[in-house]
Amino acid sequence: MGFKLRGMDNKVYCIVGDGECNEGQVWEAALFAGHRELDNLTLFVDVNNKQLDGYTDEICKMGDFTDKFEAFGWDTQCIDGHDTAAILEAIEKADAVKGKPSVIVLNTVKGKGAAFIEDMYLNHHINVKPEDIDNAVAELEKAL
């Protein structure tokens, strides 16, 4: 809003997690941005279905993020959050939107590419041993 008030063309990019969207301040900001038609704002929502203490649906089921943001007056896209080409394309589309803020919902897997983390139930904050790092790096290099 500050950039708009100053007549500046600057873009603002923000990243939140799906678990973080349990917070009221996220939705207050979403309502405000939609109401003020902040077309210089692009929000990324990382939907990895996990948060600090479990699966997001077990803690507070959020439903479809695109539906929610559309209801608040946002332009919405939902993409594979591991596909960098899709992310770049989505950013270009969002940057072209006029008259409303944009949200890009990124469907992701927490710990993608490191099997021991992907399969871990509570992997929000973990202690990683040096051999785990070596194994994860080897997995990622093999995937390349």
C-alpha atoms as an extended CHARMM CRD file, in Angstrom:
* protein
*
       144  EXT
         1         1  MET       CA              0.0000000000        0.0000000000        0.0000000000  PROA      1               0.0000000000
         2         2  GLY       CA              2.8930000000        2.3090000000        0.7960000000  PROA      2               0.0000000000
         3         3  PHE       CA              4.2900000000        2.0020000000       -2.7230000000  PROA      3               0.0000000000
         4         4  LYS       CA              0.8550000000        2.7310000000       -4.1890000000  PROA      4               0.0000000000
         5         5  LEU       CA              0.4030000000        5.8270000000       -2.0140000000  PROA      5               0.0000000000
         6         6  ARG       CA              3.7760000000        7.1160000000       -3.2070000000  PROA      6               0.0000000000
         7         7  GLY       CA              2.9290000000        6.4230000000       -6.8630000000  PROA      7               0.0000000000
         8         8  MET       CA              5.6970000000        3.8410000000       -7.0940000000  PROA      8               0.0000000000
         9         9  ASP       CA              5.5570000000        0.7940000000       -9.3680000000  PROA      9               0.0000000000
        10        10  ASN       CA              7.4030000000       -1.5600000000       -6.9970000000  PROA      10              0.0000000000
        11        11  LYS       CA              6.2650000000       -5.1880000000       -6.6630000000  PROA      11              0.0000000000
        12        12  VAL       CA              5.8960000000       -6.9200000000       -3.3080000000  PROA      12              0.0000000000
        13        13  TYR       CA              6.3150000000      -10.6840000000       -2.9400000000  PROA      13              0.0000000000
        14        14  CYS       CA              5.3670000000      -12.5540000000        0.2130000000  PROA      14              0.0000000000
        15        15  ILE       CA              5.5990000000      -16.2310000000        1.1760000000  PROA      15              0.0000000000
        16        16  VAL       CA              3.4190000000      -17.9630000000        3.7710000000  PROA      16              0.0000000000
        17        17  GLY       CA              2.9190000000      -21.6000000000        4.6480000000  PROA      17              0.0000000000
        18        18  ASP       CA             -0.3900000000      -23.4210000000        4.7640000000  PROA      18              0.0000000000
        19        19  GLY       CA             -0.0090000000      -23.8960000000        8.5230000000  PROA      19              0.0000000000
        20        20  GLU       CA              0.7110000000      -20.2050000000        8.9350000000  PROA      20              0.0000000000
        21        21  CYS       CA             -2.6370000000      -19.5420000000        7.2580000000  PROA      21              0.0000000000
        22        22  ASN       CA             -4.2850000000      -20.6830000000       10.5020000000  PROA      22              0.0000000000
        23        23  GLU       CA             -3.4160000000      -17.1930000000       11.7420000000  PROA      23              0.0000000000
        24        24  GLY       CA             -6.0130000000      -14.4500000000       11.5970000000  PROA      24              0.0000000000
        25        25  GLN       CA             -3.4720000000      -11.8270000000       10.5580000000  PROA      25              0.0000000000
        26        26  VAL       CA             -2.9800000000      -13.6460000000        7.2370000000  PROA      26              0.0000000000
        27        27  TRP       CA             -6.6840000000      -13.3150000000        6.4420000000  PROA      27              0.0000000000
        28        28  GLU       CA             -6.8790000000       -9.7280000000        7.6860000000  PROA      28              0.0000000000
        29        29  ALA       CA             -4.0620000000       -8.8530000000        5.2800000000  PROA      29              0.0000000000
        30        30  ALA       CA             -5.7460000000      -10.8310000000        2.4800000000  PROA      30              0.0000000000
        31        31  LEU       CA             -9.0230000000       -8.9640000000        2.9790000000  PROA      31              0.0000000000
        32        32  PHE       CA             -7.2240000000       -5.6170000000        3.0790000000  PROA      32              0.0000000000
        33        33  ALA       CA             -5.1680000000       -6.3170000000       -0.0590000000  PROA      33              0.0000000000
        34        34  GLY       CA             -8.2500000000       -7.4340000000       -1.9900000000  PROA      34              0.0000000000
        35        35  HSD       CA            -10.2850000000       -4.4450000000       -0.8440000000  PROA      35              0.0000000000
        36        36  ARG       CA             -7.4900000000       -2.0320000000       -1.7750000000  PROA      36              0.0000000000
        37        37  GLU       CA             -6.8810000000       -3.8010000000       -5.1130000000  PROA      37              0.0000000000
        38        38  LEU       CA             -3.1520000000       -4.0740000000       -4.4290000000  PROA      38              0.0000000000
        39        39  ASP       CA             -2.1240000000       -5.3820000000       -7.8260000000  PROA      39              0.0000000000
        40        40  ASN       CA              1.5320000000       -4.8890000000       -6.9220000000  PROA      40              0.0000000000
        41        41  LEU       CA              1.3010000000       -7.7480000000       -4.3960000000  PROA      41              0.0000000000
        42        42  THR       CA              1.9630000000      -11.4140000000       -5.1410000000  PROA      42              0.0000000000
        43        43  LEU       CA              1.5780000000      -13.9380000000       -2.3550000000  PROA      43              0.0000000000
        44        44  PHE       CA              2.9590000000      -17.4750000000       -2.4770000000  PROA      44              0.0000000000
        45        45  VAL       CA              1.1880000000      -20.0370000000       -0.2770000000  PROA      45              0.0000000000
        46        46  ASP       CA              3.3490000000      -23.1280000000        0.2720000000  PROA      46              0.0000000000
        47        47  VAL       CA              0.8410000000      -25.9560000000        0.6890000000  PROA      47              0.0000000000
        48        48  ASN       CA              2.9230000000      -28.8510000000        1.9920000000  PROA      48              0.0000000000
        49        49  ASN       CA              0.1590000000      -30.1560000000        4.2990000000  PROA      49              0.0000000000
        50        50  LYS       CA              2.3580000000      -30.0830000000        7.3910000000  PROA      50              0.0000000000
        51        51  GLN       CA              2.9960000000      -27.6500000000       10.1600000000  PROA      51              0.0000000000
        52        52  LEU       CA              4.9080000000      -27.5560000000       13.4280000000  PROA      52              0.0000000000
        53        53  ASP       CA              2.8410000000      -30.1510000000       15.2620000000  PROA      53              0.0000000000
        54        54  GLY       CA              1.2910000000      -32.3440000000       12.5890000000  PROA      54              0.0000000000
        55        55  TYR       CA             -0.7020000000      -32.4330000000        9.3910000000  PROA      55              0.0000000000
        56        56  THR       CA             -2.5420000000      -29.2060000000        8.6290000000  PROA      56              0.0000000000
        57        57  ASP       CA             -5.8510000000      -30.9780000000        7.9920000000  PROA      57              0.0000000000
        58        58  GLU       CA             -5.6960000000      -32.5960000000       11.4420000000  PROA      58              0.0000000000
        59        59  ILE       CA             -4.9700000000      -29.2820000000       13.1560000000  PROA      59              0.0000000000
        60        60  CYS       CA             -7.2350000000      -26.9210000000       11.2110000000  PROA      60              0.0000000000
        61        61  LYS       CA             -8.6170000000      -27.9440000000        7.8230000000  PROA      61              0.0000000000
        62        62  MET       CA             -8.2810000000      -24.9620000000        5.4950000000  PROA      62              0.0000000000
        63        63  GLY       CA            -10.0460000000      -26.1950000000        2.3750000000  PROA      63              0.0000000000
        64        64  ASP       CA             -9.1980000000      -24.8360000000       -1.0570000000  PROA      64              0.0000000000
        65        65  PHE       CA             -6.9110000000      -21.8060000000       -0.8760000000  PROA      65              0.0000000000
        66        66  THR       CA             -7.7650000000      -20.6230000000       -4.3840000000  PROA      66              0.0000000000
        67        67  ASP       CA            -11.4750000000      -20.4930000000       -3.4900000000  PROA      67              0.0000000000
        68        68  LYS       CA            -10.7480000000      -18.5000000000       -0.3390000000  PROA      68              0.0000000000
        69        69  PHE       CA             -8.5140000000      -15.9490000000       -2.0500000000  PROA      69              0.0000000000
        70        70  GLU       CA            -10.8990000000      -15.5790000000       -4.9950000000  PROA      70              0.0000000000
        71        71  ALA       CA            -13.6380000000      -14.7630000000       -2.4960000000  PROA      71              0.0000000000
        72        72  PHE       CA            -11.4060000000      -11.9650000000       -1.1650000000  PROA      72              0.0000000000
        73        73  GLY       CA            -10.9130000000      -10.5000000000       -4.6400000000  PROA      73              0.0000000000
        74        74  TRP       CA             -7.5590000000      -12.0300000000       -5.5790000000  PROA      74              0.0000000000
        75        75  ASP       CA             -6.3320000000      -13.4520000000       -8.8720000000  PROA      75              0.0000000000
        76        76  THR       CA             -5.3690000000      -17.0690000000       -8.1900000000  PROA      76              0.0000000000
        77        77  GLN       CA             -3.1250000000      -19.7460000000       -9.6400000000  PROA      77              0.0000000000
        78        78  CYS       CA             -2.3850000000      -23.2190000000       -8.3100000000  PROA      78              0.0000000000
        79        79  ILE       CA              0.7830000000      -24.9740000000       -9.4890000000  PROA      79              0.0000000000
        80        80  ASP       CA              3.3690000000      -27.6330000000       -8.7060000000  PROA      80              0.0000000000
        81        81  GLY       CA              5.6670000000      -25.8270000000       -6.2920000000  PROA      81              0.0000000000
        82        82  HSD       CA              8.6440000000      -27.9560000000       -7.3510000000  PROA      82              0.0000000000
        83        83  ASP       CA              8.4310000000      -26.9360000000      -11.0130000000  PROA      83              0.0000000000
        84        84  THR       CA             10.6400000000      -23.8710000000      -11.4090000000  PROA      84              0.0000000000
        85        85  ALA       CA              9.4390000000      -23.2110000000      -14.9680000000  PROA      85              0.0000000000
        86        86  ALA       CA              5.8230000000      -23.2210000000      -13.7410000000  PROA      86              0.0000000000
        87        87  ILE       CA              6.7630000000      -20.8610000000      -10.9050000000  PROA      87              0.0000000000
        88        88  LEU       CA              8.4160000000      -18.4090000000      -13.2960000000  PROA      88              0.0000000000
        89        89  GLU       CA              5.4230000000      -18.5470000000      -15.6410000000  PROA      89              0.0000000000
        90        90  ALA       CA              3.0290000000      -17.9820000000      -12.7290000000  PROA      90              0.0000000000
        91        91  ILE       CA              5.0410000000      -14.9550000000      -11.5660000000  PROA      91              0.0000000000
        92        92  GLU       CA              4.9070000000      -13.4700000000      -15.0680000000  PROA      92              0.0000000000
        93        93  LYS       CA              1.1290000000      -13.9620000000      -15.1590000000  PROA      93              0.0000000000
        94        94  ALA       CA              0.7240000000      -12.4750000000      -11.6810000000  PROA      94              0.0000000000
        95        95  ASP       CA              2.8510000000       -9.4520000000      -12.5810000000  PROA      95              0.0000000000
        96        96  ALA       CA              0.5070000000       -8.7480000000      -15.5210000000  PROA      96              0.0000000000
        97        97  VAL       CA             -2.6720000000       -8.7610000000      -13.4050000000  PROA      97              0.0000000000
        98        98  LYS       CA             -4.2530000000       -5.3390000000      -12.9200000000  PROA      98              0.0000000000
        99        99  GLY       CA             -6.7680000000       -4.2730000000      -10.3000000000  PROA      99              0.0000000000
       100       100  LYS       CA             -6.2570000000       -7.0410000000       -7.7410000000  PROA      100             0.0000000000
       101       101  PRO       CA             -3.5540000000       -8.8490000000       -5.8060000000  PROA      101             0.0000000000
       102       102  SER       CA             -2.3270000000      -12.2680000000       -6.9320000000  PROA      102             0.0000000000
       103       103  VAL       CA             -1.8020000000      -15.5040000000       -5.0650000000  PROA      103             0.0000000000
       104       104  ILE       CA              0.1990000000      -18.4580000000       -6.3410000000  PROA      104             0.0000000000
       105       105  VAL       CA             -0.6450000000      -21.6310000000       -4.4420000000  PROA      105             0.0000000000
       106       106  LEU       CA              2.3590000000      -23.9410000000       -4.5150000000  PROA      106             0.0000000000
       107       107  ASN       CA              1.6240000000      -27.6140000000       -3.9490000000  PROA      107             0.0000000000
       108       108  THR       CA              4.8140000000      -28.9950000000       -2.4090000000  PROA      108             0.0000000000
       109       109  VAL       CA              6.2290000000      -31.9220000000       -0.4690000000  PROA      109             0.0000000000
       110       110  LYS       CA              8.1770000000      -30.9630000000        2.6380000000  PROA      110             0.0000000000
       111       111  GLY       CA             11.7140000000      -32.2900000000        2.2780000000  PROA      111             0.0000000000
       112       112  LYS       CA             11.2290000000      -33.1300000000       -1.4140000000  PROA      112             0.0000000000
       113       113  GLY       CA             14.1050000000      -35.1720000000       -2.7890000000  PROA      113             0.0000000000
       114       114  ALA       CA             15.3850000000      -36.4450000000        0.5520000000  PROA      114             0.0000000000
       115       115  ALA       CA             13.3880000000      -39.6100000000        1.2550000000  PROA      115             0.0000000000
       116       116  PHE       CA             14.1730000000      -39.7910000000        4.9660000000  PROA      116             0.0000000000
       117       117  ILE       CA             12.6800000000      -36.3070000000        5.4140000000  PROA      117             0.0000000000
       118       118  GLU       CA              9.7530000000      -36.7300000000        2.9980000000  PROA      118             0.0000000000
       119       119  ASP       CA              8.5950000000      -39.8300000000        4.8600000000  PROA      119             0.0000000000
       120       120  MET       CA              9.0060000000      -38.2720000000        8.3120000000  PROA      120             0.0000000000
       121       121  TYR       CA              5.7420000000      -37.3720000000       10.0560000000  PROA      121             0.0000000000
       122       122  LEU       CA              7.0520000000      -34.3670000000       11.9950000000  PROA      122             0.0000000000
       123       123  ASN       CA              9.7380000000      -32.8180000000        9.8100000000  PROA      123             0.0000000000
       124       124  HSD       CA              9.1470000000      -29.1340000000       10.5170000000  PROA      124             0.0000000000
       125       125  HSD       CA             12.2520000000      -28.8670000000       12.6460000000  PROA      125             0.0000000000
       126       126  ILE       CA             14.6480000000      -31.7760000000       12.9010000000  PROA      126             0.0000000000
       127       127  ASN       CA             18.2000000000      -32.5680000000       13.8730000000  PROA      127             0.0000000000
       128       128  VAL       CA             20.0760000000      -33.8970000000       10.8750000000  PROA      128             0.0000000000
       129       129  LYS       CA             23.1380000000      -36.0810000000       11.2200000000  PROA      129             0.0000000000
       130       130  PRO       CA             26.0770000000      -35.6760000000        8.8200000000  PROA      130             0.0000000000
       131       131  GLU       CA             25.3340000000      -39.0600000000        7.2080000000  PROA      131             0.0000000000
       132       132  ASP       CA             21.7280000000      -37.9420000000        6.6040000000  PROA      132             0.0000000000
       133       133  ILE       CA             23.0230000000      -34.8880000000        4.7790000000  PROA      133             0.0000000000
       134       134  ASP       CA             25.3710000000      -37.0120000000        2.6890000000  PROA      134             0.0000000000
       135       135  ASN       CA             22.5220000000      -39.3820000000        1.7680000000  PROA      135             0.0000000000
       136       136  ALA       CA             20.1800000000      -36.5070000000        0.9220000000  PROA      136             0.0000000000
       137       137  VAL       CA             22.7830000000      -34.8070000000       -1.2780000000  PROA      137             0.0000000000
       138       138  ALA       CA             23.4260000000      -38.1070000000       -3.0630000000  PROA      138             0.0000000000
       139       139  GLU       CA             19.6740000000      -38.5600000000       -3.6880000000  PROA      139             0.0000000000
       140       140  LEU       CA             19.3440000000      -35.0250000000       -5.0400000000  PROA      140             0.0000000000
       141       141  GLU       CA             22.3920000000      -35.3670000000       -7.2750000000  PROA      141             0.0000000000
       142       142  LYS       CA             21.0340000000      -38.6550000000       -8.6350000000  PROA      142             0.0000000000
       143       143  ALA       CA             17.7170000000      -36.9590000000       -9.4250000000  PROA      143             0.0000000000
       144       144  LEU       CA             19.5220000000      -34.2930000000      -11.4540000000  PROA      144             0.0000000000
